[in-house]
Amino acid sequence: MSNIDLNIYSDFVDSVMSNKSKSLEEFIEVLRNLEQNGINAPLLNTAAIGLSGEGGEFSDIVKKLFFQGKPITEDVKIHLFKELGDIIFYWTTACKALGFNPDEVIAGNQTKLSARYPNGFSAVKSENKAKNDL
């Protein structure tokens, strides 16, 4: 394995990072642009960070169940239940920030998945989605 000079790598990281990630003025312009387009940027940021954190907490419990021998006790189930509640809280926050109706988001997801898997799940279809199927 080659030796890495972290100072050189740090310069590389800086060279490939967007200016919006490094410049307060450019970042503020992004926030203003989002606001002008009907997006509540602070709320969206709260939702994104919250979803990541709560999803990580949920995943960490599952990791311990699968790989570290943690027993699935009633307390663990309650903990998972509470983390799912936190996830839906931040998911709903994201819907609000973007001006989406949560019911419509769920309905849209159901429509998308019904079209993708008309006869139930297919690994082939999950790997080979149709054009514009996000």
C-alpha positions, 0 to 999 in steps of 0.5 A: 500500500502506498503512503498518503500525505494527508496534507496533499490529500487535503489540498486535493479535497479542497480542489474538488469541493464546490465553492458553495461548500466553502464560501459563506456568501455563495452558500447564502445565495443558495439558501436565498435561491431555494427560498425564492423557489418555495423551499424552506431551507432551514427546515429542509436542512433540519430534516436532512440532518435529522433523517440521517441521524435517526436513520443511523440510530435505527441502523446501529440497533439493527447492526447490533442485532445482526452482527453483534449478537444483541438479543431482540428484547422488548426494550430493543423493539421499543427502541426501534419503534421510537427511532421509527417515530423520529424518522417519520418526524423528520420525513414529515419535516422534509415534506413540509419544507418542500411543500409536499403533501405527505399523503401524496408522497406515499401515494406517488411511491405506491404508484411508482413501485406498482408500475415497477413491480406489477407482479411483485418484487423482481431482482431483475427489475430492481437492477434494470429500472426503466428510463426515468424510473427513480 
